[in-house]
Amino acid sequence: MRRVFNLRVGGRARIERVYYLEHQNDLFLLYEVTGQIFYLVRMEQTKRKLRWSTEVRDVTEAPVIDGDFVIVNDTRIQKSSGRLIQGVT
């Protein structure tokens, strides 16, 4: 079965890197667009419906899920809403 979905890249940009996590029947994709811009999206796997998308800056590590958050470097992102919370300690 072919599964197709669109990701935001803009203009002549292209996707450089992709990280993914599966959690509670959802797919979290962190992808780098040419020019060091990263986007984290949460997608419902069965319907391929985008729940939210947020821009993340200065990514040097793969994302990790910890409780109610996706952690990327020192940034926490709420799994439910995609809201950014800076400064993980």
Residue pairs with C-beta under 8 A, 6 or more apart in sequence:
3 48
4 48
5 43
5 48
5 50
7 15
7 29
7 31
7 39
7 41
8 33
8 39
8 53
9 15
9 33
9 34
10 33
13 33
13 34
13 35
14 33
14 34
15 31
15 32
15 33
15 34
16 31
16 32
16 33
16 34
17 31
17 32
18 29
18 30
18 31
18 32
19 29
19 30
19 31
19 62
19 63
20 27
20 28
20 29
20 30
21 27
21 28
21 63
21 65
21 70
22 28
22 45
23 65
23 79
25 44
25 45
25 46
26 42
26 43
26 44
26 45
26 51
27 42
27 43
27 44
27 45
28 40
28 41
28 42
28 43
28 63
28 65
28 70
28 79
29 39
29 40
29 41
29 43
30 38
30 39
30 40
30 56
30 59
30 62
30 63
30 72
31 38
31 39
31 41
32 38
32 59
33 39
36 58
37 55
37 57
38 55
38 56
38 57
38 59
38 72
39 53
39 54
39 55
39 56
40 53
40 54
40 56
40 63
40 70
40 72
40 77
40 82
41 50
41 51
41 52
41 53
41 54
42 50
42 51
42 52
42 53
42 79
42 82
43 49
43 50
43 51
44 50
44 51
51 82
52 81
52 82
53 82
54 77
54 82
54 83
54 84
56 72
56 75
56 77
56 84
58 73
59 72
59 73
60 73
61 72
61 73
63 70
63 71
63 72
64 70
64 71
65 71
65 79
68 78
68 79
68 80
69 76
69 77
69 78
69 79
69 85
70 76
70 77
70 79
71 77
71 88
74 86
74 87
74 88
75 84
75 85
75 86
75 88
76 84
76 85
76 86
76 88
77 83
77 84
77 85
78 85
